[in-house]
Amino acid sequence: MALSRLHTPCMEPKSLSSRPAAPLPSSASRVPRVQLSRRVLPCRVLCSVAPNQVESPGAQSTVADAPKKRECFGVFCTTYDLKAEEKTKSWKSLINIAVSGAAGMISNHLLFKLASGEVFGPDQPIALKLLGSERSFQALEGVAMELEDSLYPLLREVRIGMDPYEVFQDAEWALLIGAKPRGPGMERAALLDINGQIFAEQGRVLNAVASRNVKVIVVGNPCNTNALICLKNAPNIPAKNFHALTRLDENRAKCQLALKAGVFYDKVSNMTIWGNHSTTQVPDFLNAKINGLPVKEVITDTKWLEEEFTERVQKRGGVLIQKWGRSSAASTAVSIVDAIRSLVTPTPKGDWFSSGVYTNGNPYGIAEDIVFSMPCVSKGDGDYELAKDVIIDDFLRTRLKRTEAELLAEKRCVAHLTGEGNAYCDLPEDTMLPGEQ
Ligand SMILES: NC(=O)c1ccc[n+]([C@@H]2O[C@H](COP(=O)([O-])OP(=O)(O)OC[C@H]3O[C@@H](n4cnc5c(N)ncnc54)[C@H](O)[C@@H]3O)[C@@H](O)[C@H]2O)c1
């Protein structure tokens, strides 16, 4: 099924939107708010399509056959009345963002942030392609209705579906959140297998239909090994384009250091989470800085740094579940936003961010061919390089080895899903995900 293309609502010249729109670039402000107004006329009835309009397949349908069409959702099927000249002045080209697990708790925060413009910018229209499962499909319709009702000027298309081949078509960003949670008594090996199968399939689909330069952020757990499985099943997409989300751990670590030092958290920089998004992860206080100074010069309580700080970060998710009764969804969504923004905006000079990335010639002595969280810098073009000037002492090295051993064992455990032979599961210990008790 073809995707609907950029289409702008057919609307009245004056904005009737009651909620504040994201600020416009100066060129856009010269254009009457016609593009941003959300007073949408029922175009299939009232509007003829001018030659300079781009229309969606859905827009060509008549009122009578409209209910049969599923290329777009509700109001997003409407044809927009946009002059080509205005389009080039004020809008960047539409980007396609695919999100799996879109009816889940994390997505319920994330989608609204994406649509508001706070992730890709106030002049960047987006299309959201939402993947759900059979069980979650009704809920997904509810999510799409809430997106409709939010009247976001930058949200030009919403499409929902259960077929990843349709949903991932031409995706430029794929945010892979949907996964099964570890049930009571379930071994980590079983979770690796169940979720690994999801990510093997999604890797194959991305390989077949997504943009060749799609950026993939794997959130569903165990996210490092899921990302490895995904990239191994997508040989035509650069392995460098795949990330496992460790940004929530980075944000938690920054917060704990700020609390201990009595400073606001924007004073903490160069925070690396090394390794696996599990309780073996290594929050690095050796290279982190507070007010530009090494953390160890500002926080002299070494015992706290070596023991309490690390454990607090590793177990923060579990403590939160005890208090809140559910896992962290809002702060995870915020950290996905941070992770994307770190790739699409230049990293501040001298700083870096953490991301679980494919090890292929890393300078830190980490085993190759796994997805390991490391310090990265970006020019803001969606790509990244590994950070230089990183110190690794014996204490840090010992911890890196432990999380590396866990990831190598996870890799052996999913060999049947990465095309590397028979799986052999010898996980060093049944480590937990950060949110597990
Ligand atoms: N990496 C991180 O920092 C981090 C942090 C928090 C949570 N997580 C993980 O994110 C995942 C989602 O968390 P949540 O709180 O949103 O869970 P949730 O249960 O609220 O939502 C998951 C959604 O995914 C759907 N789903 C399941 N399998 C799917 C599939 N194959 N295709 C599409 N959709 C599918 C489910 O129906 C559900 O709607 C979990 O694996 C969780 O462990 C990761």
PDBQT file of the ligand as one rigid body, heavy atoms in Angstrom, charges set to zero:
ROOT
HETATM    1  N1  LIG A 501      16.124   1.353  27.084  1.00  0.00    +0.000 N 
HETATM    2  C1  LIG A 501      15.532   1.990  28.075  1.00  0.00    +0.000 C 
HETATM    3  O1  LIG A 501      16.082   2.899  28.697  1.00  0.00    +0.000 OA
HETATM    4  C2  LIG A 501      14.133   1.597  28.488  1.00  0.00    +0.000 A 
HETATM    5  C3  LIG A 501      13.495   2.292  29.520  1.00  0.00    +0.000 A 
HETATM    6  C4  LIG A 501      12.194   1.927  29.867  1.00  0.00    +0.000 A 
HETATM    7  C5  LIG A 501      11.569   0.869  29.208  1.00  0.00    +0.000 A 
HETATM    8  N2  LIG A 501      12.238   0.199  28.225  1.00  0.00    +0.000 N 
HETATM    9  C6  LIG A 501      11.601  -0.903  27.483  1.00  0.00    +0.000 C 
HETATM   10  O2  LIG A 501      10.722  -0.348  26.527  1.00  0.00    +0.000 OA
HETATM   11  C7  LIG A 501       9.734  -1.323  26.189  1.00  0.00    +0.000 C 
HETATM   12  C8  LIG A 501       8.349  -0.702  26.162  1.00  0.00    +0.000 C 
HETATM   13  O3  LIG A 501       8.042  -0.144  27.410  1.00  0.00    +0.000 OA
HETATM   14  P1  LIG A 501       6.565   0.434  27.687  1.00  0.00    +0.000 P 
HETATM   15  O4  LIG A 501       6.598   0.885  29.112  1.00  0.00    +0.000 OA
HETATM   16  O5  LIG A 501       6.166   1.396  26.649  1.00  0.00    +0.000 OA
HETATM   17  O6  LIG A 501       5.745  -0.908  27.588  1.00  0.00    +0.000 OA
HETATM   18  P2  LIG A 501       4.159  -1.120  27.299  1.00  0.00    +0.000 P 
HETATM   19  O7  LIG A 501       3.876  -2.531  27.673  1.00  0.00    +0.000 OA
HETATM   20  O8  LIG A 501       3.355  -0.016  27.878  1.00  0.00    +0.000 OA
HETATM   21  O9  LIG A 501       4.081  -0.967  25.719  1.00  0.00    +0.000 OA
HETATM   22  C9  LIG A 501       4.621  -1.886  24.842  1.00  0.00    +0.000 C 
HETATM   23  C10 LIG A 501       3.717  -1.911  23.647  1.00  0.00    +0.000 C 
HETATM   24  O10 LIG A 501       4.360  -2.676  22.636  1.00  0.00    +0.000 OA
HETATM   25  C11 LIG A 501       3.369  -3.463  21.983  1.00  0.00    +0.000 C 
HETATM   26  N3  LIG A 501       4.057  -4.548  21.310  1.00  0.00    +0.000 N 
HETATM   27  C12 LIG A 501       4.492  -5.714  21.819  1.00  0.00    +0.000 A 
HETATM   28  N4  LIG A 501       5.065  -6.443  20.859  1.00  0.00    +0.000 NA
HETATM   29  C13 LIG A 501       5.019  -5.709  19.740  1.00  0.00    +0.000 A 
HETATM   30  C14 LIG A 501       5.447  -5.915  18.416  1.00  0.00    +0.000 A 
HETATM   31  N5  LIG A 501       6.045  -7.037  18.054  1.00  0.00    +0.000 N 
HETATM   32  N6  LIG A 501       5.247  -4.946  17.510  1.00  0.00    +0.000 NA
HETATM   33  C15 LIG A 501       4.648  -3.794  17.863  1.00  0.00    +0.000 A 
HETATM   34  N7  LIG A 501       4.191  -3.545  19.103  1.00  0.00    +0.000 NA
HETATM   35  C16 LIG A 501       4.386  -4.494  20.019  1.00  0.00    +0.000 A 
HETATM   36  C17 LIG A 501       2.436  -3.886  23.109  1.00  0.00    +0.000 C 
HETATM   37  O11 LIG A 501       1.176  -4.269  22.615  1.00  0.00    +0.000 OA
HETATM   38  C18 LIG A 501       2.359  -2.591  23.918  1.00  0.00    +0.000 C 
HETATM   39  O12 LIG A 501       1.342  -1.732  23.429  1.00  0.00    +0.000 OA
HETATM   40  C19 LIG A 501       9.925  -2.453  27.205  1.00  0.00    +0.000 C 
HETATM   41  O13 LIG A 501      10.699  -3.478  26.594  1.00  0.00    +0.000 OA
HETATM   42  C20 LIG A 501      10.748  -1.810  28.310  1.00  0.00    +0.000 C 
HETATM   43  O14 LIG A 501      11.497  -2.762  29.030  1.00  0.00    +0.000 OA
HETATM   44  C21 LIG A 501      13.496   0.547  27.853  1.00  0.00    +0.000 A 
ENDROOT
TORSDOF 0
